[in-house]
Each structure stands twice: as structure tokens, then as C-alpha cells.
């Protein structure tokens, strides 16, 4: 299951810092529930927010790429409802002003890894 693998990976990255989830949330100016949802594979963040967390935690580059790919895969397949709602191109009202398209997400994902 993609959500579980994603959550386990995020949990491992956070645990490697030695900081509690609460501190990670504070440093990123996230609600603690957002970090909790991430480690439980529920998502609820944008790709940029995930990248911020991975950078703060100094995730190894290969692991950061793997987690970003899992995030993108989850968005495309819609396997985790919260992620699916937050992903570009899955807005329930397509074409709404300011709504990014799925192609934009793929371009961002493939450029910086």
C-alpha cells in the first residue's frame, strides 16, 4: 500500500533527526496534526510542504526522491483520499482560477528530485 510505505518513510526521516514530531511541526509552522497525518500515511500536505519537511530533516537524497515519487504516485492513483484532495489536478471543480494542473505537478516532480 502506497500510503503506508509513504508514512513509514516520513516517520523514519523524522525519527532520524532525534526531534519529536511536535518540534518538527513548530519549525515548519505546521499544525502538529499535519505531521501526525503524514506519518500515518494520510497526507494532507502539498508537494512543497513535503519537500520542506524532507529538507529540514536532512533526508538522504535517495530517500527524499523515493518519498516524493510515492507522493506523486499517490496523487495519480488517488490511493490516499487526503493526498488526492490536496494534489494538483484533482480539484473537484476543475478549471477554477489558480488551480494547478496535474501536468504541472509532474514537471515539478521530475525536475528537482
Backbone torsions as a table, in degrees:
resi	resn	phi	psi	omega
1	UNK	NA	128.2	-175.9
2	UNK	-63.4	-45.0	-178.3
3	UNK	-57.5	-41.9	-179.3
4	UNK	-68.5	-45.2	179.2
5	UNK	-62.2	-41.3	177.7
6	UNK	-61.2	-50.5	-179.2
7	UNK	-61.6	-42.9	178.4
8	UNK	-61.7	-39.9	179.4
9	UNK	-65.5	-44.3	178.3
10	UNK	-63.5	-42.0	178.7
11	UNK	-59.4	-45.1	-179.1
12	UNK	-63.5	-40.3	178.8
13	UNK	-62.9	-43.3	179.5
14	UNK	-66.9	-45.4	-178.9
15	UNK	-61.6	-32.8	-179.8
16	UNK	-64.4	-20.7	179.2
17	UNK	-77.7	-22.6	-174.9
18	UNK	79.7	-0.4	179.1
19	UNK	-94.2	146.2	175.0
20	UNK	-70.9	156.1	178.7
21	UNK	-55.0	-36.2	-179.7
22	UNK	-58.3	-43.0	-179.5
23	UNK	-68.3	-40.6	176.8
24	UNK	-58.0	-46.2	179.5
25	UNK	-59.5	-44.7	179.6
26	UNK	-60.5	-46.7	-177.9
27	UNK	-63.9	-30.6	-180.0
28	UNK	-93.3	-2.4	-175.7
29	UNK	58.7	41.0	175.1
30	UNK	-103.4	156.7	166.8
31	UNK	-69.7	146.0	179.5
32	UNK	-59.9	-33.5	179.9
33	UNK	-61.3	-31.3	179.5
34	UNK	-64.7	-43.8	178.8
35	UNK	-67.4	-41.3	177.6
36	UNK	-59.7	-43.9	178.0
37	UNK	-61.4	-39.5	178.9
38	UNK	-60.9	-48.8	-176.9
39	UNK	-71.6	-15.2	175.0
40	UNK	-95.6	9.0	176.1
41	UNK	74.1	16.3	-177.7
42	UNK	-89.8	-16.8	178.8
43	UNK	79.4	-128.4	-179.3
44	UNK	84.2	17.1	177.8
45	UNK	-131.1	163.4	173.4
46	UNK	-86.2	168.9	177.4
47	UNK	-62.7	-37.7	179.0
48	UNK	-64.2	-43.1	178.6
49	UNK	-62.8	-39.6	176.4
50	UNK	-62.6	-44.1	179.3
51	UNK	-62.5	-37.9	177.1
52	UNK	-61.6	-44.5	179.5
53	UNK	-62.9	-44.8	-179.4
54	UNK	-63.7	-37.9	177.6
55	UNK	-67.4	-46.0	178.4
56	UNK	-57.8	-41.4	-178.0
57	UNK	-81.4	-1.1	-178.9
58	UNK	52.6	48.2	177.6
59	UNK	-60.5	143.0	174.6
60	UNK	-58.5	141.6	-176.8
61	UNK	-53.4	-42.7	-179.8
62	UNK	-64.1	-39.7	179.5
63	UNK	-70.1	-39.0	177.4
64	UNK	-61.6	-44.4	178.0
65	UNK	-62.3	-41.0	-180.0
66	UNK	-62.8	-45.0	-179.0
67	UNK	-68.4	-38.2	176.0
68	UNK	-65.4	-36.4	176.8
69	UNK	-67.4	-41.7	176.6
70	UNK	-61.7	-39.2	176.7
71	UNK	-58.9	-48.6	179.8
72	UNK	-63.6	-40.3	178.5
73	UNK	-63.4	-40.5	178.9
74	UNK	-64.0	-39.9	178.4
75	UNK	-63.3	-44.0	-177.1
76	UNK	-68.4	-40.4	-177.3
77	UNK	-87.1	-20.5	-177.9
78	UNK	66.8	33.2	-176.1
79	UNK	-76.9	-20.4	178.3
80	UNK	-120.3	109.2	-172.1
81	UNK	-51.7	-41.9	-177.7
82	UNK	-66.0	-42.4	177.0
83	UNK	-62.6	-42.1	-177.0
84	UNK	-59.3	-39.8	-179.6
85	UNK	-67.6	-36.4	-174.9
86	UNK	-84.9	-10.5	-174.7
87	UNK	-80.8	148.0	176.4
88	UNK	-60.4	140.9	174.7
89	UNK	85.5	-0.6	179.8
90	UNK	-115.1	16.1	179.3
91	UNK	-59.7	134.3	-179.5
92	UNK	-65.0	-14.0	177.4
93	UNK	-121.4	74.9	-175.8
94	UNK	-57.5	147.4	178.1
95	UNK	86.8	-2.9	178.5
96	UNK	-62.4	141.1	-177.7
97	UNK	-55.2	133.1	177.3
98	UNK	83.6	-0.1	-179.6
99	UNK	-83.7	117.6	178.6
100	UNK	-68.7	156.6	180.0
101	UNK	-97.4	157.1	179.9
102	UNK	-57.3	-37.4	-180.0
103	UNK	-59.9	-36.6	178.8
104	UNK	-61.8	-41.8	179.1
105	UNK	-61.0	-44.0	-179.6
106	UNK	-63.2	-40.2	179.5
107	UNK	-63.2	-43.9	179.1
108	UNK	-63.3	-44.1	-177.2
109	UNK	-64.2	-37.9	-173.7
110	UNK	-84.1	-17.0	-176.9
111	UNK	-82.5	-44.1	-169.9
112	UNK	-105.2	-19.5	-179.9
113	UNK	31.1	NA	NA
